[in-house]
């Protein structure tokens, strides 16, 4: 009950672990989009609009990751 009164609902280690997982997912998404873009381009199965969408998703993930690091969200 005292923890609820103090406003702390999650232990700091859990929040840190969640932030680490989010960073890992964002990094994996950036790498996966880059690899998918290259492979599909080499196989010539990629339409230009799809390629821009893949590149956009990868760049957006990288931007979010960099913003999280700049703000010190950990």
N, C-alpha and C positions, 0 to 999 in steps of 0.2 A: 504494500500500500504506500509506503514511503517513496518508492521509486516513481510511482504515478504522481505523487504530490510534487516531486521535484521536476517533473516534466521530462525525465529521461525514460524513454520507452524501449530503447535498444542499447545493448552494450556497444561501446566504441569499437571493439574488435569486430563485431558483426558488420557495422557500417563500413569499416575499413575493408573487410573482405568483399562486401558487395561492390564497393567502388573498384577494387582490383579486378573483379569479374567483369564489370562493365568496361573497363579499360581493355581487358583482354579480348572481349567480344568485338569492340570497335576496331582494334588492331587486326583481328582475324578477318573482319569484314572488308577492311581496306585491302588486305593481301588477296583475299578471295576474289574481289571484284577486278583487281588488276590482272590476276592470272586468268580469270574467265574471259576478260576482254582480249588478252593476247591469244589465248587458245582459239577462241571463236573467230578471231581475225585471221589467224593462220589457216584454219579449216575453211575459211570463206563461207561461214554459216551465219554471219552476223550482219544484220541490216544496220545502216547508219543510225537510225533512231534508237535502236536497242543499244548500240554501242555508247551513245551519249547518255542513255539512262544508266547503264552500268558505271560509266565513268563518273557521272553525277553522284550516284549513291556512294561510290568509293571516296570521292572528294568530300562529300558531306560528312561521312564518318570520320575522315581524317581531320576535318575542321572542328568537329565536336570534340574529338580527342585532344587536339591542340588547345582548344578553349578550356577544357577541363584542367589541363596541365598548367596553363597560364593563371587560372583563377585559384590554383592550389586545391582543387576539389579532390580529395583523396580519402 
